């Protein structure tokens, strides 16, 4: 389904840098419009970009705890 004007839920999650459950929640709460095509829930790329602009403003760091660094550094 890649390359078209729609993204699957996992593709939309990867594009936004979030977990798929975040996308499913946004769809369930009607904050992200989705539709079913050939039995798969998909989101329009334009809707993903609009959702990004509403939830991740430019210049704002992503929320959450920083990832642990690999290696011997403590």
N, C-alpha and C positions, 0 to 999 in steps of 0.2 A: 504494500500500500504506500510505500515511500515514493517520493517524487511527484505525487499529485497535489491536489489542493487540500487534502485532508490528512490528518495524522491519527494513528491509533492512540489509545490511552497511554501505552508505554512510550510511544514516540513523543507524544506531547509532554509527558513527564520528563523525558530525557532532554527535550528542548528547553524546558524551564528549569532543569536542575533540581527537580523534586521527585519524591516517590510517587508511584502510580496511585497509591491510596489518596494522595492529595488531589489528584485529578478526579478520581471517582467521587470524592467528597464534594468537590466544587460542582461537578455535574449533578449530583443528588440534591445539592442545595440551590440548584439553578443559577449558580454564579458563572458557570461556563456552559454555553449551549452545545449540545451534542446531538448526533443523529445516528441511526442504525443504517448501515449500508452493507448489503450481503451478509447480514447476521453479525456484523461487528460494530461496536460503538466507536464512532469517529468524531473528531473535532476539526473544524475548519482552521487552516493555518492562520487566517486573519483573526479568528477568535482567540487563538493561543497568544498571538502578539498583543491583542487588546487586553487579555487577561494579564499578561506580563507587565504591561504599562500600568495597570491598575494595582498590581500587587508588588512589583519590584521596580520602583522608580529608579531612573538613571542615577548613577553615582552612589546609590545606597548599597552597603554591603549586604550579602545574604545573611539572614538570621540563622541562629543556631550556634552550637558550641563548635569551636575549631576542631578539626580532625587531629588525632594524635599523629605525631611525626614518627616515621619508622626509623629504626637505627638505635644506637646506644644512648642517645641524648635523653636526659630526664629533666 
